[in-house]
Amino acid sequence: MSDPTSELGLEELPNPPLYRLVDGEGRDVYAETGVGGEPASVGVLFGSEELAREFSAGASEYGMAIFAGLEPRPLGDWGAAEVFASAGEDYVLVISTSGTGLFHAADVARLAAERSREMPFPLYLISDERGEAPLITVETEEGEVLVAALFSSPEKARAFKTRAVHLDLPDALGTIDDADGLRRHALVAQQAGADYAVLDPESGMTEAIPVEELIR
């Protein structure tokens, strides 16, 4: 378990995947306890599956027997963490290898919402030897739209190239290291005719971001 004397700050929440404990039907479980002398419901998030299992095994010793014997399930991104923190509990206890913190659930939900909108730098793009990244044509109800494809990892970029062999994409990968680099890339893409950028595209215009928003 993490060092109980090390207090975790809200901004120090570990990045997903985070883990919560669920019952036999896969439902999230919350503890009814006292916080500051008032009754409160508390959900628990863990920085790793190992920590979740360790906590579950010793939950009775920690005064939270309701979590004993439960199974960990992952929250794969900040959006899922926001949903967990918005489910109606009063507080979220976060346990990580670097410390433990008890936070108002609304604060965790707000932070998760903010982080879900952040780009996970470095970003990757499929490019040619000159560093130029081709745009992708996507069919929508309004007609064809040009899209700049961005990827959160080299593996996801290569997997997309494999799936989209019909696009005859180049073999090289470029990187975008920060927000300034993203703005420059978005400006070039806009000048080339792109209307949107898509992070880790799977199909259609899912999670499309107007290029103008990336230039601001």
BAMIKOL-685444 format. One record per residue: residue in three letters; x, y negated, z of N, C-alpha, C in turn. Coordinates in steps of 0.2 Angstrom, whole numbers, plus 5000, padded with zeros to 4 digits. Each point is the difference from the previous one (the first is absolute). Layout:
# BAMIKOL-685444
+------+------+------+------+-------+-------+-------+------+------+------+
! rest ! n_xx ! n_yy ! n_zz ! ca_xx ! ca_yy ! ca_zz ! c_xx ! c_yy ! c_zz !
+------+------+------+------+-------+-------+-------+------+------+------+
!  ALA !    X !    Y !    Z !     X !     Y !     Z !    X !    Y !    Z !
...
+------+------+------+------+-------+-------+-------+------+------+------+
# end
This chain:
# BAMIKOL-685444
+------+------+------+------+-------+-------+-------+------+------+------+
! rest ! n_xx ! n_yy ! n_zz ! ca_xx ! ca_yy ! ca_zz ! c_xx ! c_yy ! c_zz !
+------+------+------+------+-------+-------+-------+------+------+------+
!  MET ! 5004 ! 5006 ! 5000 !  4996 !  4994 !  5000 ! 5004 ! 4994 ! 5000 !
!  SER ! 4998 ! 4994 ! 4998 !  5004 !  4994 !  4999 ! 5001 ! 4998 ! 5008 !
!  ASP ! 5005 ! 4995 ! 5000 !  5002 !  4998 !  5007 ! 4994 ! 4995 ! 5003 !
!  PRO ! 4997 ! 5002 ! 5005 !  4994 !  4997 !  5003 ! 5002 ! 4993 ! 5002 !
!  THR ! 5006 ! 4999 ! 5001 !  5002 !  4993 !  5003 ! 5002 ! 4995 ! 4994 !
!  SER ! 5000 ! 5003 ! 4994 !  5001 !  4995 !  4994 ! 4993 ! 4998 ! 4997 !
!  GLU ! 4999 ! 4994 ! 5001 !  4993 !  4997 !  4998 ! 5000 ! 4998 ! 4992 !
!  LEU ! 4995 ! 5003 ! 4997 !  5000 !  4999 !  4992 ! 4996 ! 4993 ! 4999 !
!  GLY ! 5003 ! 4996 ! 4996 !  4996 !  4994 !  4998 ! 4995 ! 5001 ! 4994 !
!  LEU ! 4995 ! 4996 ! 4999 !  4995 !  5001 !  4995 ! 5004 ! 5000 ! 4993 !
!  GLU ! 5005 ! 4996 ! 4999 !  5003 !  4999 !  4993 ! 5005 ! 5006 ! 4999 !
!  GLU ! 5001 ! 5004 ! 5006 !  5005 !  5006 !  4999 ! 4996 ! 5006 ! 4999 !
!  LEU ! 4994 ! 5000 ! 4998 !  4996 !  5006 !  4999 ! 5004 ! 5004 ! 4994 !
!  PRO ! 5001 ! 5007 ! 5001 !  5003 !  5004 !  4995 ! 4996 ! 5000 ! 4993 !
!  ASN ! 5004 ! 5000 ! 4995 !  4996 !  5001 !  4993 ! 4997 ! 5007 ! 4999 !
!  PRO ! 4994 ! 5000 ! 4996 !  4997 !  5006 !  4999 ! 5005 ! 5005 ! 4996 !
!  PRO ! 4999 ! 5007 ! 5001 !  4994 !  5002 !  5003 ! 5000 ! 5000 ! 5007 !
!  LEU ! 4994 ! 4998 ! 5003 !  4999 !  5000 !  5007 ! 4995 ! 5007 ! 5001 !
!  TYR ! 5000 ! 5002 ! 5007 !  4996 !  5006 !  5001 ! 4995 ! 4998 ! 5006 !
!  ARG ! 4994 ! 5003 ! 4999 !  4995 !  5000 !  5006 ! 4998 ! 5007 ! 5001 !
!  LEU ! 4997 ! 5001 ! 5006 !  4998 !  5007 !  5002 ! 4992 ! 5001 ! 4999 !
!  VAL ! 4999 ! 5005 ! 4997 !  4993 !  5001 !  4998 ! 4997 ! 5007 ! 5003 !
!  ASP ! 4993 ! 5001 ! 5001 !  4998 !  5006 !  5003 ! 4999 ! 5005 ! 4995 !
!  GLY ! 4997 ! 5006 ! 5001 !  4999 !  5005 !  4996 ! 4996 ! 4999 ! 4994 !
!  GLU ! 4996 ! 4995 ! 5000 !  4996 !  4998 !  4994 ! 5004 ! 4994 ! 4996 !
!  GLY ! 5006 ! 4998 ! 5002 !  5003 !  4995 !  4996 ! 4998 ! 4993 ! 5002 !
!  ARG ! 4997 ! 4999 ! 5006 !  4998 !  4994 !  5002 ! 5005 ! 4996 ! 5004 !
!  ASP ! 5001 ! 4994 ! 5000 !  5004 !  4996 !  5004 ! 4997 ! 5000 ! 5007 !
!  VAL ! 5005 ! 5001 ! 5005 !  4998 !  5000 !  5007 ! 5003 ! 4994 ! 5004 !
!  TYR ! 4996 ! 4997 ! 5004 !  5002 !  4994 !  5004 ! 4999 ! 5002 ! 5008 !
!  ALA ! 5005 ! 4997 ! 5004 !  4999 !  5001 !  5007 ! 4996 ! 4994 ! 5003 !
!  GLU ! 4996 ! 5002 ! 5005 !  4997 !  4995 !  5004 ! 5004 ! 4999 ! 5006 !
!  THR ! 5002 ! 4994 ! 5001 !  5005 !  4999 !  5006 ! 4999 ! 4993 ! 5002 !
!  GLY ! 5004 ! 4998 ! 5005 !  5000 !  4993 !  5002 ! 5006 ! 4996 ! 4998 !
!  VAL ! 4999 ! 4994 ! 4998 !  5005 !  4996 !  4998 ! 4999 ! 4993 ! 5003 !
!  GLY ! 5005 ! 4998 ! 5004 !  4999 !  4994 !  5004 ! 4994 ! 5000 ! 5004 !
!  GLY ! 4998 ! 5005 ! 5003 !  4995 !  5001 !  5005 ! 4993 ! 5000 ! 4996 !
!  GLU ! 5000 ! 5001 ! 4994 !  4993 !  5000 !  4996 ! 5000 ! 5006 ! 4996 !
!  PRO ! 4994 ! 5004 ! 4999 !  5000 !  5006 !  4996 ! 5001 ! 4998 ! 4993 !
!  ALA ! 5004 ! 5004 ! 4997 !  5001 !  4999 !  4993 ! 5001 ! 5007 ! 4996 !
!  SER ! 4999 ! 5000 ! 4994 !  5002 !  5006 !  4995 ! 5007 ! 4998 ! 4997 !
!  VAL ! 5004 ! 5006 ! 5000 !  5007 !  4999 !  4997 ! 5001 ! 5005 ! 4995 !
!  GLY ! 5002 ! 4998 ! 4994 !  5002 !  5005 !  4995 ! 5008 ! 5000 ! 5000 !
!  VAL ! 5003 ! 5005 ! 4998 !  5007 !  5001 !  5000 ! 5003 ! 5002 ! 4993 !
!  LEU ! 5005 ! 4996 ! 4999 !  5004 !  5001 !  4993 ! 5007 ! 5002 ! 5002 !
!  PHE ! 5003 ! 5004 ! 4996 !  5007 !  5003 !  5001 ! 5004 ! 4998 ! 4994 !
!  GLY ! 5007 ! 4999 ! 5001 !  5004 !  4999 !  4995 ! 5002 ! 5006 ! 4996 !
!  SER ! 4999 ! 5006 ! 5003 !  5002 !  5006 !  4996 ! 4995 ! 5006 ! 5002 !
!  GLU ! 5000 ! 5005 ! 4996 !  4996 !  5006 !  5002 ! 5003 ! 5003 ! 5006 !
!  GLU ! 5006 ! 5000 ! 5001 !  5003 !  5003 !  5006 ! 4998 ! 4997 ! 5006 !
!  LEU ! 5000 ! 4993 ! 5000 !  4998 !  4997 !  5006 ! 4992 ! 5001 ! 5002 !
!  ALA ! 4996 ! 5000 ! 4995 !  4993 !  5002 !  5001 ! 4999 ! 5007 ! 5003 !
!  ARG ! 5004 ! 5005 ! 4997 !  4999 !  5006 !  5003 ! 5003 ! 5001 ! 5007 !
!  GLU ! 5005 ! 4996 ! 5002 !  5003 !  5000 !  5007 ! 4995 ! 4997 ! 5004 !
!  PHE ! 4997 ! 4994 ! 4998 !  4995 !  4997 !  5004 ! 4994 ! 5004 ! 5002 !
!  SER ! 4998 ! 5004 ! 4994 !  4994 !  5004 !  5001 ! 5001 ! 5006 ! 5005 !
!  ALA ! 5006 ! 5002 ! 5000 !  5002 !  5006 !  5004 ! 5000 ! 4998 ! 5008 !
!  GLY ! 5002 ! 4993 ! 5001 !  5001 !  4998 !  5007 ! 4995 ! 4995 ! 5002 !
!  ALA ! 4994 ! 4999 ! 4996 !  4995 !  4995 !  5001 ! 4997 ! 5000 ! 5007 !
!  SER ! 4999 ! 5006 ! 5003 !  4997 !  5000 !  5007 ! 5005 ! 4996 ! 5005 !
!  GLU ! 5007 ! 5001 ! 4999 !  5005 !  4997 !  5004 ! 5000 ! 4993 ! 4999 !
!  TYR ! 4998 ! 4997 ! 4994 !  5000 !  4993 !  4999 ! 4993 ! 4997 ! 5002 !
!  GLY ! 4996 ! 5004 ! 5003 !  4993 !  4997 !  5002 ! 4995 ! 4999 ! 4994 !
!  MET ! 5001 ! 5004 ! 4994 !  4996 !  4999 !  4995 ! 4998 ! 5007 ! 4997 !
!  ALA ! 4997 ! 5004 ! 5005 !  4999 !  5007 !  4998 ! 4996 ! 5001 ! 4994 !
!  ILE ! 4996 ! 4995 ! 4998 !  4995 !  5001 !  4994 ! 5004 ! 5001 ! 4994 !
!  PHE ! 5007 ! 4999 ! 5000 !  5004 !  5001 !  4994 ! 5004 ! 5007 ! 5000 !
!  ALA ! 4999 ! 5003 ! 5006 !  5003 !  5007 !  5000 ! 4998 ! 5005 ! 4995 !
!  GLY ! 5005 ! 5003 ! 4997 !  4999 !  5005 !  4995 ! 4997 ! 4997 ! 4993 !
!  LEU ! 5000 ! 4994 ! 4999 !  4998 !  4997 !  4993 ! 5005 ! 5000 ! 4995 !
!  GLU ! 4998 ! 5000 ! 4994 !  5005 !  5001 !  4994 ! 5001 ! 4993 ! 4997 !
!  PRO ! 5007 ! 4998 ! 4998 !  5001 !  4994 !  4997 ! 4998 ! 5000 ! 4993 !
!  ARG ! 4998 ! 4994 ! 4998 !  4998 !  4999 !  4993 ! 5003 ! 4993 ! 4997 !
!  PRO ! 5003 ! 5000 ! 4994 !  5003 !  4994 !  4998 ! 4996 ! 4995 ! 4998 !
!  LEU ! 5002 ! 4993 ! 5001 !  4997 !  4995 !  4997 ! 5006 ! 4997 ! 4995 !
!  GLY ! 4998 ! 5001 ! 4993 !  5006 !  5000 !  4996 ! 5002 ! 4993 ! 4998 !
!  ASP ! 4996 ! 4995 ! 5001 !  5001 !  4993 !  4998 ! 4997 ! 4995 ! 5005 !
!  TRP ! 5002 ! 4993 ! 4999 !  4997 !  4995 !  5005 ! 4993 ! 5000 ! 4999 !
!  GLY ! 4997 ! 5001 ! 4995 !  4993 !  5000 !  4999 ! 4996 ! 5005 ! 5004 !
!  ALA ! 5003 ! 5006 ! 5001 !  4997 !  5005 !  5004 ! 5001 ! 4998 ! 5007 !
!  ALA ! 5005 ! 4997 ! 5002 !  5001 !  4998 !  5007 ! 4996 ! 4994 ! 5002 !
!  GLU ! 4998 ! 4996 ! 4995 !  4995 !  4995 !  5001 ! 4993 ! 5003 ! 5002 !
!  VAL ! 4998 ! 5005 ! 4996 !  4994 !  5003 !  5001 ! 5000 ! 5003 ! 5007 !
!  PHE ! 5005 ! 5003 ! 5002 !  5000 !  5004 !  5006 ! 5000 ! 4994 ! 5006 !
!  ALA ! 5003 ! 4995 ! 4999 !  5000 !  4995 !  5006 ! 4993 ! 4996 ! 5000 !
!  SER ! 4996 ! 5000 ! 4994 !  4994 !  4997 !  5000 ! 4994 ! 5004 ! 5001 !
!  ALA ! 5001 ! 5006 ! 5003 !  4995 !  5005 !  5001 ! 4996 ! 4999 ! 5006 !
!  GLY ! 5001 ! 4995 ! 5004 !  4996 !  4998 !  5006 ! 5004 ! 5001 ! 5007 !
!  GLU ! 5006 ! 5003 ! 5000 !  5003 !  5000 !  5006 ! 5003 ! 4993 ! 5002 !
!  ASP ! 5001 ! 4999 ! 5007 !  5002 !  4994 !  5003 ! 5007 ! 4999 ! 4999 !
!  TYR ! 5004 ! 5005 ! 5001 !  5008 !  5000 !  5000 ! 5002 ! 5005 ! 4995 !
!  VAL ! 5007 ! 4999 ! 4998 !  5003 !  5005 !  4997 ! 5007 ! 5001 ! 5003 !
!  LEU ! 5002 ! 5006 ! 5003 !  5006 !  5001 !  5003 ! 5004 ! 5003 ! 4994 !
!  VAL ! 5006 ! 4997 ! 4999 !  5005 !  5002 !  4995 ! 5006 ! 5003 ! 5003 !
!  ILE ! 5002 ! 5006 ! 4998 !  5006 !  5004 !  5003 ! 5005 ! 5001 ! 4994 !
!  SER ! 5006 ! 4998 ! 5001 !  5005 !  5001 !  4995 ! 5006 ! 5002 ! 5003 !
!  THR ! 5005 ! 5001 ! 4996 !  5007 !  5002 !  5003 ! 5003 ! 4994 ! 5003 !
!  SER ! 4998 ! 4994 ! 4998 !  5003 !  4994 !  5003 ! 4997 ! 4997 ! 5006 !
!  GLY ! 4994 ! 5002 ! 5002 !  4996 !  4998 !  5005 ! 4993 ! 5001 ! 5000 !
!  THR ! 4996 ! 4997 ! 5005 !  4993 !  5001 !  5000 ! 4997 ! 4993 ! 5001 !
!  GLY ! 4994 ! 4999 ! 4997 !  4996 !  4994 !  5001 ! 4993 ! 5001 ! 5000 !
!  LEU ! 4996 ! 4996 ! 5004 !  4993 !  5000 !  5000 ! 4997 ! 4994 ! 4998 !
!  PHE ! 4996 ! 5000 ! 4994 !  4998 !  4994 !  4997 ! 4993 ! 5000 ! 4999 !
!  HIS ! 4997 ! 4994 ! 5000 !  4993 !  4999 !  4998 ! 4999 ! 5003 ! 4993 !
!  ALA ! 4995 ! 5004 ! 4999 !  4999 !  5003 !  4994 ! 4999 ! 4995 ! 4994 !
!  ALA ! 4997 ! 4995 ! 5001 !  4999 !  4994 !  4995 ! 5007 ! 4998 ! 4998 !
!  ASP ! 5005 ! 4999 ! 5004 !  5006 !  4998 !  4998 ! 5004 ! 5005 ! 4996 !
!  VAL ! 4999 ! 5006 ! 5002 !  5003 !  5006 !  4995 ! 4997 ! 5000 ! 4993 !
!  ALA ! 4993 ! 4999 ! 5000 !  4997 !  5000 !  4994 ! 5002 ! 4994 ! 4996 !
!  ARG ! 5001 ! 4994 ! 5003 !  5002 !  4994 !  4996 ! 5007 ! 5001 ! 4997 !
!  LEU ! 5004 ! 5003 ! 5004 !  5007 !  5001 !  4998 ! 5000 ! 5005 ! 4994 !
!  ALA ! 4996 ! 5005 ! 5001 !  5000 !  5005 !  4995 ! 4998 ! 4997 ! 4993 !
!  ALA ! 4994 ! 4996 ! 5001 !  4998 !  4997 !  4994 ! 5005 ! 4996 ! 4996 !
!  GLU ! 5004 ! 4996 ! 5004 !  5005 !  4996 !  4997 ! 5005 ! 5004 ! 4997 !
!  ARG ! 5002 ! 5005 ! 5003 !  5006 !  5004 !  4997 ! 4997 ! 5004 ! 4994 !
!  SER ! 4994 ! 5002 ! 5000 !  4997 !  5004 !  4994 ! 5001 ! 4995 ! 4994 !
!  ARG ! 5000 ! 4994 ! 5001 !  5000 !  4995 !  4994 ! 5007 ! 4999 ! 4998 !
!  GLU ! 5005 ! 5002 ! 5004 !  5007 !  4998 !  4999 ! 5003 ! 5005 ! 4995 !
!  MET ! 5005 ! 4998 ! 4996 !  5003 !  5005 !  4995 ! 5006 ! 5003 ! 5003 !
!  PRO ! 5000 ! 5007 ! 4999 !  5005 !  5004 !  5004 ! 5007 ! 4999 ! 4996 !
!  PHE ! 5004 ! 4995 ! 5001 !  5006 !  4999 !  4996 ! 5005 ! 5005 ! 5003 !
!  PRO ! 5005 ! 5002 ! 4996 !  5000 !  4999 !  4993 ! 4995 ! 5003 ! 4995 !
!  LEU ! 4998 ! 4997 ! 4995 !  4995 !  5003 !  4995 ! 5004 ! 5002 ! 4994 !
!  TYR ! 4997 ! 5005 ! 4997 !  5004 !  5002 !  4994 ! 4996 ! 5000 ! 4994 !
!  LEU ! 5003 ! 4999 ! 4994 !  4996 !  4999 !  4994 ! 5004 ! 5004 ! 4994 !
!  ILE ! 4996 ! 5003 ! 4996 !  5003 !  5003 !  4994 ! 5002 ! 4995 ! 4995 !
!  SER ! 5007 ! 5001 ! 4998 !  5002 !  4995 !  4996 ! 5005 ! 5003 ! 4995 !
!  ASP ! 5002 ! 4996 ! 4995 !  5005 !  5002 !  4995 ! 5007 ! 4998 ! 5002 !
!  GLU ! 5005 ! 5001 ! 4995 !  5007 !  4998 !  5002 ! 5001 ! 4993 ! 5001 !
!  ARG ! 4996 ! 4996 ! 4997 !  5001 !  4993 !  5001 ! 4996 ! 4997 ! 5007 !
!  GLY ! 4997 ! 5004 ! 5003 !  4996 !  4998 !  5006 ! 4993 ! 4998 ! 4999 !
!  GLU ! 4998 ! 5001 ! 4994 !  4993 !  4998 !  4998 ! 4995 ! 5005 ! 5001 !
!  ALA ! 4994 ! 4999 ! 5004 !  4995 !  5005 !  5002 ! 4994 ! 4999 ! 4995 !
!  PRO ! 4999 ! 5005 ! 4996 !  4994 !  5000 !  4996 ! 4993 ! 4999 ! 5004 !
!  LEU ! 4995 ! 4997 ! 4997 !  4994 !  4999 !  5003 ! 4996 ! 5007 ! 4998 !
!  ILE ! 4995 ! 5001 ! 5003 !  4995 !  5006 !  4999 ! 4994 ! 4998 ! 4998 !
!  THR ! 4997 ! 5002 ! 4995 !  4993 !  4999 !  4998 ! 4995 ! 5004 ! 5003 !
!  VAL ! 4995 ! 4997 ! 5003 !  4995 !  5004 !  5004 ! 4993 ! 4998 ! 4997 !
!  GLU ! 4996 ! 5005 ! 4999 !  4993 !  4999 !  4998 ! 4995 ! 4998 ! 5006 !
!  THR ! 4997 ! 4995 ! 4999 !  4995 !  4998 !  5005 ! 4993 ! 4999 ! 4997 !
!  GLU ! 4995 ! 4998 ! 5004 !  4993 !  4999 !  4997 ! 5000 ! 4994 ! 4995 !
!  GLU ! 5005 ! 4995 ! 5002 !  5001 !  4994 !  4996 ! 5004 ! 5001 ! 4994 !
!  GLY ! 5003 ! 5005 ! 4999 !  5005 !  5001 !  4995 ! 5007 ! 5002 ! 5002 !
!  GLU ! 5005 ! 4999 ! 4996 !  5007 !  5002 !  5002 ! 5003 ! 4994 ! 5004 !
!  VAL ! 5004 ! 5003 ! 5006 !  5003 !  4995 !  5004 ! 5007 ! 5002 ! 5001 !
!  LEU ! 5005 ! 4995 ! 5000 !  5007 !  5002 !  5001 ! 5002 ! 5000 ! 5007 !
!  VAL ! 5004 ! 5005 ! 5002 !  5001 !  5001 !  5007 ! 5008 ! 5001 ! 5001 !
!  ALA ! 5002 ! 4996 ! 5005 !  5007 !  5002 !  5002 ! 5000 ! 5005 ! 5006 !
!  ALA ! 5003 ! 5005 ! 4999 !  5000 !  5006 !  5005 ! 5006 ! 4999 ! 5004 !
!  LEU ! 4999 ! 5001 ! 5007 !  5005 !  4999 !  5005 ! 4999 ! 5007 ! 5004 !
!  PHE ! 5006 ! 5002 ! 5003 !  5000 !  5006 !  5004 ! 5004 ! 4999 ! 5007 !
!  SER ! 4997 ! 5004 ! 5005 !  5003 !  4999 !  5006 ! 5006 ! 5005 ! 5001 !
!  SER ! 5002 ! 5004 ! 4996 !  5005 !  5004 !  5000 ! 5003 ! 5003 ! 4993 !
!  PRO ! 5006 ! 5002 ! 4999 !  5002 !  5002 !  4994 ! 4996 ! 5007 ! 4998 !
!  GLU ! 4999 ! 5004 ! 5005 !  4996 !  5006 !  4999 ! 4993 ! 4999 ! 4997 !
!  LYS ! 4997 ! 4995 ! 5002 !  4993 !  4998 !  4998 ! 5001 ! 4997 ! 4992 !
!  ALA ! 5005 ! 4996 ! 4999 !  5001 !  4998 !  4993 ! 5001 ! 5005 ! 4995 !
!  ARG ! 5005 ! 5005 ! 5002 !  5001 !  5006 !  4996 ! 4994 ! 5004 ! 4999 !
!  ALA ! 4996 ! 5001 ! 5005 !  4994 !  5004 !  5000 ! 4995 ! 4997 ! 4995 !
!  PHE ! 4999 ! 4994 ! 5000 !  4996 !  4996 !  4996 ! 5002 ! 5001 ! 4992 !
!  LYS ! 5007 ! 4999 ! 4999 !  5003 !  5001 !  4994 ! 4998 ! 5007 ! 4997 !
!  THR ! 5001 ! 5005 ! 5004 !  4998 !  5006 !  4998 ! 4993 ! 5001 ! 4998 !
!  ARG ! 4996 ! 4998 ! 5004 !  4992 !  5000 !  4999 ! 4999 ! 4996 ! 4993 !
!  ALA ! 5003 ! 4995 ! 4999 !  4998 !  4995 !  4995 ! 5005 ! 5001 ! 4994 !
!  VAL ! 5002 ! 5006 ! 4998 !  5005 !  5001 !  4995 ! 4997 ! 4997 ! 4993 !
!  HIS ! 4994 ! 5000 ! 4999 !  4997 !  4997 !  4994 ! 5002 ! 4992 ! 4999 !
!  LEU ! 5002 ! 4997 ! 5006 !  5001 !  4993 !  4999 ! 5008 ! 4999 ! 4998 !
!  ASP ! 5004 ! 5005 ! 5000 !  5007 !  5000 !  4997 ! 5003 ! 4994 ! 5004 !
!  LEU ! 5000 ! 5001 ! 5007 !  5003 !  4995 !  5004 ! 5008 ! 5001 ! 5000 !
!  PRO ! 5004 ! 4994 ! 5001 !  5007 !  5001 !  5001 ! 5002 ! 5004 ! 5006 !
!  ASP ! 5007 ! 5002 ! 5000 !  5002 !  5005 !  5005 ! 5003 ! 4996 ! 5006 !
!  ALA ! 5002 ! 4994 ! 5000 !  5003 !  4996 !  5005 ! 4995 ! 4998 ! 5005 !
!  LEU ! 5003 ! 4999 ! 5006 !  4996 !  4997 !  5006 ! 5003 ! 4993 ! 5002 !
!  GLY ! 4996 ! 4995 ! 5001 !  5002 !  4994 !  5003 ! 4998 ! 4999 ! 5007 !
!  THR ! 5002 ! 4995 ! 5003 !  4998 !  4999 !  5007 ! 4998 ! 4993 ! 5001 !
!  ILE ! 4996 ! 4999 ! 5005 !  4998 !  4993 !  5002 ! 5001 ! 5000 ! 5008 !
!  ASP ! 5004 ! 4996 ! 5002 !  5003 !  5000 !  5007 ! 4996 ! 4996 ! 5005 !
!  ASP ! 4997 ! 4995 ! 4997 !  4996 !  4995 !  5005 ! 4995 ! 4996 ! 4997 !
!  ALA ! 4996 ! 4996 ! 5003 !  4995 !  4996 !  4998 ! 5001 ! 4996 ! 4994 !
!  ASP ! 5006 ! 4997 ! 5000 !  5003 !  4995 !  4995 ! 5000 ! 5004 ! 4993 !
!  GLY ! 5003 ! 5006 ! 5001 !  5001 !  5005 !  4994 ! 4993 ! 5002 ! 4997 !
!  LEU ! 4996 ! 5001 ! 5005 !  4993 !  5002 !  4997 ! 4997 ! 4994 ! 4997 !
!  ARG ! 5000 ! 4994 ! 5002 !  4998 !  4994 !  4997 ! 5003 ! 4999 ! 4993 !
!  ARG ! 5006 ! 5001 ! 4999 !  5003 !  5000 !  4994 ! 4998 ! 5005 ! 4995 !
!  HIS ! 4999 ! 5006 ! 5002 !  4998 !  5005 !  4996 ! 4993 ! 4999 ! 4998 !
!  ALA ! 4995 ! 4998 ! 5005 !  4993 !  4998 !  4998 ! 5000 ! 4995 ! 4995 !
!  LEU ! 5004 ! 4995 ! 5000 !  5000 !  4994 !  4996 ! 5002 ! 5003 ! 4993 !
!  VAL ! 5005 ! 5004 ! 4999 !  5002 !  5003 !  4994 ! 4994 ! 5004 ! 4997 !
!  ALA ! 4997 ! 5004 ! 5004 !  4995 !  5004 !  4998 ! 4994 ! 4996 ! 4998 !
!  GLN ! 4998 ! 4995 ! 5003 !  4995 !  4996 !  4998 ! 5001 ! 4997 ! 4993 !
!  GLN ! 5006 ! 4997 ! 4999 !  5002 !  4997 !  4994 ! 5000 ! 5005 ! 4994 !
!  ALA ! 5001 ! 5007 ! 5002 !  4999 !  5005 !  4995 ! 4993 ! 5002 ! 4999 !
!  GLY ! 4995 ! 4998 ! 5004 !  4993 !  5001 !  4999 ! 4997 ! 5004 ! 5005 !
!  ALA ! 5003 ! 5002 ! 5006 !  4997 !  5004 !  5005 ! 4995 ! 4996 ! 5004 !
!  ASP ! 4995 ! 5003 ! 5001 !  4995 !  4997 !  5005 ! 5000 ! 5003 ! 5007 !
!  TYR ! 5003 ! 5006 ! 5001 !  5000 !  5003 !  5006 ! 5006 ! 5004 ! 5001 !
!  ALA ! 5002 ! 5001 ! 5007 !  5005 !  5004 !  5002 ! 4997 ! 5006 ! 5004 !
!  VAL ! 5002 ! 5006 ! 4999 !  4998 !  5006 !  5004 ! 5005 ! 5003 ! 5004 !
!  LEU ! 4999 ! 5001 ! 5006 !  5005 !  5004 !  5004 ! 4999 ! 5007 ! 5000 !
!  ASP ! 5005 ! 5004 ! 4998 !  4999 !  5008 !  5000 ! 4993 ! 5001 ! 4996 !
!  PRO ! 5000 ! 4999 ! 4994 !  4994 !  5001 !  4996 ! 4998 ! 5007 ! 5000 !
!  GLU ! 4994 ! 5002 ! 5001 !  4998 !  5007 !  4999 ! 4995 ! 5000 ! 4994 !
!  SER ! 4995 ! 4996 ! 5000 !  4995 !  5000 !  4994 ! 4997 ! 4993 ! 5000 !
!  GLY ! 4999 ! 4998 ! 4994 !  4996 !  4994 !  4999 ! 5003 ! 4994 ! 5003 !
!  MET ! 4995 ! 4996 ! 5003 !  5002 !  4994 !  5003 ! 5000 ! 5000 ! 5007 !
!  THR ! 5001 ! 5006 ! 5003 !  4999 !  5001 !  5007 ! 5006 ! 4995 ! 5004 !
!  GLU ! 4998 ! 4997 ! 5005 !  5004 !  4995 !  5004 ! 5004 ! 4995 ! 4995 !
!  ALA ! 4997 ! 4998 ! 4995 !  5003 !  4995 !  4996 ! 5000 ! 4993 ! 5003 !
!  ILE ! 5006 ! 4997 ! 4999 !  5001 !  4993 !  5003 ! 5001 ! 4995 ! 4995 !
!  PRO ! 4996 ! 4995 ! 5000 !  5001 !  4995 !  4995 ! 5007 ! 4997 ! 5000 !
!  VAL ! 5003 ! 5000 ! 4994 !  5007 !  4998 !  5000 ! 5001 ! 4993 ! 5003 !
!  GLU ! 4995 ! 4995 ! 4999 !  5000 !  4994 !  5002 ! 5001 ! 4999 ! 5008 !
!  GLU ! 4998 ! 5005 ! 5003 !  5001 !  5001 !  5008 ! 5007 ! 5001 ! 5002 !
!  LEU ! 5004 ! 5003 ! 4995 !  5006 !  5002 !  5002 ! 5005 ! 4994 ! 4998 !
!  ILE ! 4998 ! 4996 ! 4996 !  5004 !  4994 !  4998 ! 5000 ! 4994 ! 5005 !
!  ARG ! 4994 ! 5000 ! 5004 !  5000 !  4994 !  5005 ! 5005 ! 5000 ! 5005 !
+------+------+------+------+-------+-------+-------+------+------+------+
# end
